[in-house]
Amino acid sequence: MVYTIGSQLGFNDCVATGSTTVNDISTKATLKGEALRSAILDVAATLFIERGTGGTSIQDIAEALGLSRTAVYYYFKNKEQIQQSLTEEVLSAARKLAGDTVARDDLDPVTALRALVTQHADLILSRPAEFRVADRTEADLSPKQRVSVQNARRNVLENFSHVIERGIREGVFRMVDAHVAAFSLIGMCNWSAWWYKPEGRLDRANVAEIMADMAVNSLLREAARRPEVPDVRESLRLVREDLDYLEKLVLSDSK
């Protein structure tokens, strides 16, 4: 059996049409090195999502690729190692990218948020199989793996929230719930693992840039409402302007 990788979700304007099989990508003779490892992960991800890790064997993965079990064992010593590669590794990478960005004191909130979204989206777009498995098979993870995955996700969320909160304090972002906003932006990035196809009309850099623009523009305050200096005195000035405007509206309506 040759297994179909991925599914078409109707986003044909920005993704390629038609399904792709492992044999379309390469044959046993040409699948080597990192390409074969990636193909194993892609097929394993699809099988894990559809059948669960308990319902998928190394033999299933090998048959889907048209390979022997020995070829799969060359890259992964067991199914648990495949699962670990599909969950912990990619989320650890996401956590490190976010942490490194937030630790930089030379980035203003807008620049930092743009960097967070761009790099998170690009990571997902470059390794969609891993994110799909991490998203859908958490219940099948061992307790240790589950804790690792949850900690990585929590850390990414905290870093996004931290940057948004800083932007709110400095007056460049609107007054929003930073936690909800962070969840929303991360969710936007995560969903791309399900619809993006690299052979579509937009490459992953373009898609990541679009997402970053959407993220920043969804939170920016209007230019006229941003304080010239992020301090209490400047904030009070903006409040007084609002009160003066409100007073004019009330007095105008009462005439």
Buried (B, 14 or more C-beta within 10 A) or exposed (E): EEBBBBEBEEBEEBBBEEEBBBEEBBEBEEBEEEEBBBBBBBBBBBBBBEEEBEEBBBEBBBBBBBBEBEBBEEBBEEBEEBBBBBBBBBBBBBBEBBEEBBEEEEBEBBBBBBBBBBBBBBBBBBBBBBBBBBBBBBEBBEEEBBEBBEEBBEBBBBBBBBBBBBBBEBBBBBEBEBBEBBBBBBEBBBBBBBBBBEEBEBEBEEBBBBBBEEBBEBBBBEEEEBBEEBEEEBBEEBEEEEEEEEEEEEEEEEE
